[in-house]
Amino acid sequence: MNHSTTTPTKAERAHMDRIKDRGVCVCCWQRGYRIAGLVEIHHLLSGNKRRGHLFTVGLCAWHHRALPPFGWGDAEALEELGPSLAKGSKPFRAAFGTDAELLEIQNGLLP
């Protein structure tokens, strides 16, 4: 995967900061979890290449990197929170939607 993305502009940085400040994982939101917390910025892809800094969503550590929360194991996190992107994009997309759908949800959550 190509990880190169240009340095964010002031507007792009502000957009990503709003996602982090909101602190809502778009996947947890879909599962009914409404508690704000730490989210990581995930850049959406097109042709295995990052689309840019405005095409980003907030994901918790489980949904982004498969790090279970609350001292849970992988099985418990999978059952409660659904699949992690790090463990496979097909089950992740089946559970939470396409990049376009995730981006629409994310943008709807921003102030």
C-alpha positions as CSV (number, residue, x, y, z in Angstrom):
1,M,0.0,0.0,0.0
2,N,1.2,3.5,-0.8
3,H,1.4,5.5,2.4
4,S,2.6,8.7,0.9
5,T,0.2,11.6,1.4
6,T,1.3,15.2,1.2
7,T,1.6,17.3,4.3
8,P,-1.9,18.5,5.3
9,T,-2.9,22.0,4.5
10,K,-4.3,24.1,7.3
11,A,-7.9,23.3,6.3
12,E,-7.1,19.5,6.0
13,R,-5.4,19.5,9.4
14,A,-8.5,21.3,10.9
15,H,-10.7,18.7,9.3
16,M,-8.7,15.8,10.9
17,D,-8.6,17.6,14.2
18,R,-12.4,17.9,14.2
19,I,-12.6,14.2,13.7
20,K,-10.2,13.6,16.6
21,D,-11.9,16.2,18.8
22,R,-15.3,14.6,18.2
23,G,-13.8,11.3,19.3
24,V,-16.4,9.0,17.7
25,C,-15.4,5.9,15.9
26,V,-17.8,5.5,12.9
27,C,-18.0,1.8,13.4
28,C,-18.7,2.0,17.1
29,W,-21.4,4.6,16.3
30,Q,-23.0,2.1,14.0
31,R,-23.0,-0.5,16.8
32,G,-24.8,1.9,19.1
33,Y,-21.8,3.1,21.2
34,R,-22.2,6.8,21.8
35,I,-19.3,7.3,24.2
36,A,-16.6,9.7,22.8
37,G,-13.0,8.5,23.2
38,L,-9.7,8.4,21.4
39,V,-10.0,7.8,17.7
40,E,-7.3,7.4,15.1
41,I,-7.4,8.9,11.6
42,H,-7.9,6.4,8.9
43,H,-7.2,7.6,5.3
44,L,-9.6,6.1,2.8
45,L,-8.2,4.5,-0.3
46,S,-8.8,4.4,-4.1
47,G,-6.8,1.8,-6.0
48,N,-4.7,1.0,-2.9
49,K,-3.6,4.7,-2.7
50,R,-4.7,7.2,-0.1
51,R,-7.3,9.6,-1.5
52,G,-6.2,12.6,0.6
53,H,-6.6,14.1,4.0
54,L,-10.3,15.1,3.5
55,F,-11.1,11.5,2.8
56,T,-10.6,10.3,6.4
57,V,-12.7,8.7,9.1
58,G,-12.2,8.2,12.8
59,L,-11.7,4.7,14.0
60,C,-11.0,3.3,17.5
61,A,-7.9,1.2,18.0
62,W,-10.0,-2.0,17.6
63,H,-11.6,-1.1,14.3
64,H,-8.3,0.4,13.0
65,R,-5.5,-1.8,14.3
66,A,-7.3,-4.7,16.0
67,L,-6.3,-3.6,19.6
68,P,-9.1,-4.8,21.8
69,P,-10.5,-2.3,24.4
70,F,-11.3,-2.8,28.1
71,G,-8.9,-5.7,28.6
72,W,-11.0,-7.8,26.2
73,G,-9.6,-10.5,24.0
74,D,-10.0,-10.6,20.2
75,A,-13.1,-12.9,20.3
76,E,-14.9,-10.7,22.8
77,A,-14.1,-7.5,20.8
78,L,-15.2,-9.2,17.6
79,E,-18.5,-10.3,19.1
80,E,-19.3,-7.0,20.8
81,L,-17.8,-4.4,18.3
82,G,-17.7,-6.3,15.0
83,P,-14.7,-6.9,12.7
84,S,-11.5,-4.9,12.6
85,L,-10.2,-3.5,9.4
86,A,-6.7,-4.8,10.4
87,K,-8.0,-8.4,10.3
88,G,-9.6,-8.1,6.9
89,S,-11.2,-5.5,4.7
90,K,-13.9,-7.8,3.3
91,P,-15.6,-8.6,6.7
92,F,-15.1,-5.0,7.8
93,R,-16.8,-3.6,4.7
94,A,-19.6,-6.2,4.9
95,A,-20.3,-5.1,8.5
96,F,-19.8,-1.3,8.2
97,G,-20.1,-0.3,4.6
98,T,-18.1,1.0,1.8
99,D,-15.6,3.9,2.1
100,A,-18.2,6.2,0.6
101,E,-20.7,5.1,3.2
102,L,-18.2,5.5,6.1
103,L,-17.2,8.9,4.8
104,E,-20.9,10.0,4.7
105,I,-21.4,8.9,8.3
106,Q,-18.2,10.6,9.4
107,N,-19.1,13.9,7.8
108,G,-22.5,13.7,9.4
109,L,-21.0,13.4,12.8
110,L,-18.8,16.5,12.4
111,P,-19.9,19.9,13.9
